[in-house]
Amino acid sequence: MIISELQLITPELSLLVFALLVILLDLFIKQKKVLAGVSIAGLIVSAGFTLLMWGAPTVDIFYGMVAVDRFALFFKLLLLGAAGLVILASQDYVSKFERFQGEYYALVLLSTFGMMLMAAATDLISIYVALELSSISLYVLASFLKDQKSTEAGLKYLLVGAVASAVLLYGMALVFGLTGHTCLICIADVIQGLPIAGLLESPALLLGIILLIAGFGFKIACVPFQMWVPDVYEGAPTPITAYLSVASKAAGFAVVLRVFFVTFGAPVWLSLDWGMLFAVLSAITMTVGNVVAIVQTNIKRLFGYSSIAQAGYLMVGLATVGMAAGTDALGQSGLLFFLASYAVTNLGAFIAIIAISNRIDSDMIDDYAGMGKRAPLLALALTLCLVSLTGLPPTAGLIAKIYIFSGAIHHGLLWLVIIGVINSCISAYYYFRVVKVMWLEAPASEGKVPSSWALRTALFLCCLFVLLLGVVPGCFIGIAEAAARIFGS
Amino acid sequence: MDFGYLTAILFLPLAGIIVIALLPKPQARTIRLTALTFTLASFILSIAVFCLFDRSAGAIGQMQFEEKISWIPAINAFYHLGVDGLSLPMVILMTFLGFLAVLVSWKIELRPREYFIWLLLLETSILGVFCSLDLVLFFLFWELELIPMYFLISIWGSGRKEYAANKYLIYTLVGSAMMLAGILSIYFTTGSLGMMGLCGLSVASPVIPFAAMFFLLFIGFAIKLPMVPLHTWLPDAHTNAPTAVSVILAGALLKMGGYGMIRLCVSIFPEIALRYAPLLVALAVVGVLYGAAVTMRQRDLKRLIAYSSVSHMGYVLLGIFALSQISLTGAVLQMFSHGVITGLLFAMVGLVYDKAHERNLDNLGGLARRMPVITVVFTVAGLASLGLPGTCGFAAEFITFVGCFSSTAVGGIQIYTLLGVLGIVLTAGYILWMLQKVFYGSPLEKYDGVPDADNIEKVCIFSFVAVIMLIGVYPAILTDVIKMGIMPIVKLIGL
């Protein structure tokens, strides 16, 4: 039985094997680029196994610890894609790590492995273990540059992350204490059977949910748990910032969606309660993220606050799931499509930033002046991604916002949508400031901006998907809808 | 129609963009000629559509040249294009102005390739707004014009160009944000995004009150029109934009607001439009008089013309919310006529600035001797703007005022109409004063060697004049078509 179930986690297993292979080969191979190739090969193999499983019926394995449903497969593909693009884009950056290049690739693969398990986990314990596995790898990766800022970033991430994990575990312990189970579906059954009709009537449940939101909120960079984001994004190596902003957030949202929708989704009163809670948090998150981003001068910090704001938009999807209380899957599919669009857009932006910042050795926005002349294609790619983040046509960002906001309106959250669209207008100011600096100002220094073919391929793929998702989103929305059927719901 | 005329008109400028982008190290001349070819092709196709348009009584209320393909099945969105009597004059206006804008930009030397790419993208997006019959497609094209406008104003503009571009971007974004909320609430009340099917909406349980939906949509259009007090982006954007962009901005972009009001606000919510018509008519008259009054105080020639746009679009708003057959026809004709006239006025300002390098009225004077052709054409444009009979300005304003005066939708509208007519007197004041200041009077020595319009410029401005005269003498060419689109809407209002 266990052996046959192992067949169903071949994506994760193959990725683990390749991660260990990279560590092993690192001992013998001098040319570290080979290790990058091995990592990419591992990601492709893993993605291949994932795609093969797409049509199979959903099933849970390992005594209900892990589920293999379309939801998990969607996230696995998203995370593998993100990791692949990050490794491709890192080629220009890894020369900054004097040693440990092999460990870099291995850690990225291990973190991806952890996140893939996070997206598939259906038990509180397995969620926690997978979360720790991915986070610990990321703590190390954040401090990889070994300069002052990077070490500070890594340490901050570790400390805040450790506290968040502790809070999360305490919340999980309370929920376990209340219901006697750790398997999400079993918890849902017990909660449905509780003789209460309001969240305030059960202090344990209330406290458990709040602590879970606190613990997960750290991962998805939701206010008021977002303080680590700007510092860690600024200090970490830029490919890792890109990876954090996309993959870690995606995995975080996968876990939150699964936990809240499956476990706490059944009693309608409970669903409406946490739906409204997420709605309010979403409004605050978007506003804080956008308003503070206006005054930023460092581009990585700007993108840190921008991802806080984008997490706010994503939480609109969570709020819709809550307010829908199981009637339809608009919130889920909106969230999934927005995550896919956000992933390609943010990765594209960061890849362009990697190339440009490498050349000018600075992360300050003012030093990006005149990039439109020096590196027109890179500047154009960055502009396209910034336009998509604002939510203007013909990019993926607009369709994603329309889709996620339409779900919200359908379930009575018009006020949230109005806050959301006003926030998009506010965000236009700082996104277009970067555009303005690149295209309107005279170059601060001269010379071309070199970039490896790997980086250019990754950037091209990102921009291609940004445009595809914006102009012909039909089939991608279909994929998001298919993946919205979560096991246990 | 088997041949997708509208898709061709829409995407010919886009094809032009691809060609220009792929040309290897082209000369400025090649780029200009390519842009000219594609915009001319688009214009010729739109004239073909105009000639092939079915004007028979049976075609009233029918969309013609329709094209419909499923686009995003998940939200029931279609790639749905079509024209009727309301949108066809706007399409022709845009393709005409697009072609002439390329001629006006003939002397651009700074980064011509990017300039013409953005200009062509702007043309595609405005044409898309006028042709689309699906709300999401409409919204997509509406937002698409923001990016080219931002870059065109901030790179090739003058004066406080970055400030003007930023202000335009954020102001318009807020309007379209409200419009998005309105569109989504319509979608969730009816389940459909097709504009034609939504006319005369009367569903039992709307997601939000119908009046809220009306005003969410209306704010976006009111910012675009612009309606006082939401007009403050216009003077900065117009004054600091390059000439061709001002031509398109004043000529076609403002009309998107008026078109949206008729097509979406009035057609989909006729009872709400009827209920709030008194308020909006009053705001229109305020706009006319306030705009005209502020115009008289301007010292910068371009800013003067910009403010006069605020005043003239007040007539459009007045005509729309008088909600009668004749007044709506007049409003649409005024949109077309104002587009051509103001396009010409901005082109002329651009010419004067190119030759004399001066825009301040206090420093200009006596140019009539030096540039006779420019003087005559500018005078014609000015006289058309104040509604001299024989020009399209008169036809449009006259029809609008007759329609408003005889409308039964708003009590006491006769008073509003008379106040609106007062605006014409003020217009005459500032136009004639401006002409006298710039052209007449004794010649100044500093303008001794100033050249007149050259051949390309002459072709451009005479085309404008030809259309002004043509529509002025025989407005039935357009009103026959406009009528066909307005009649079904008036039926919905039910007066």
Boltz contact constraints between the chains, C-beta under 6 A:
constraints:
  - contact:
      token1: [A, 392]
      token2: [B, 143]
      max_distance: 6.0
  - contact:
      token1: [A, 393]
      token2: [B, 140]
      max_distance: 6.0
  - contact:
      token1: [A, 393]
      token2: [B, 143]
      max_distance: 6.0
  - contact:
      token1: [A, 393]
      token2: [B, 144]
      max_distance: 6.0
  - contact:
      token1: [A, 405]
      token2: [B, 184]
      max_distance: 6.0
  - contact:
      token1: [A, 406]
      token2: [B, 184]
      max_distance: 6.0
  - contact:
      token1: [A, 409]
      token2: [B, 184]
      max_distance: 6.0
  - contact:
      token1: [A, 409]
      token2: [B, 185]
      max_distance: 6.0
  - contact:
      token1: [A, 409]
      token2: [B, 188]
      max_distance: 6.0
  - contact:
      token1: [A, 410]
      token2: [B, 188]
      max_distance: 6.0
  - contact:
      token1: [A, 414]
      token2: [B, 208]
      max_distance: 6.0
  - contact:
      token1: [A, 417]
      token2: [B, 181]
      max_distance: 6.0
  - contact:
      token1: [A, 418]
      token2: [B, 181]
      max_distance: 6.0
  - contact:
      token1: [A, 421]
      token2: [B, 177]
      max_distance: 6.0
  - contact:
      token1: [A, 421]
      token2: [B, 180]
      max_distance: 6.0
  - contact:
      token1: [A, 425]
      token2: [B, 170]
      max_distance: 6.0
  - contact:
      token1: [A, 425]
      token2: [B, 173]
      max_distance: 6.0
  - contact:
      token1: [A, 425]
      token2: [B, 174]
      max_distance: 6.0
  - contact:
      token1: [A, 425]
      token2: [B, 177]
      max_distance: 6.0
  - contact:
      token1: [A, 428]
      token2: [B, 169]
      max_distance: 6.0
  - contact:
      token1: [A, 428]
      token2: [B, 170]
      max_distance: 6.0
  - contact:
      token1: [A, 428]
      token2: [B, 173]
      max_distance: 6.0
  - contact:
      token1: [A, 440]
      token2: [B, 154]
      max_distance: 6.0
  - contact:
      token1: [A, 473]
      token2: [B, 72]
      max_distance: 6.0
  - contact:
      token1: [A, 474]
      token2: [B, 72]
      max_distance: 6.0
  - contact:
      token1: [A, 474]
      token2: [B, 73]
      max_distance: 6.0
  - contact:
      token1: [A, 477]
      token2: [B, 74]
      max_distance: 6.0
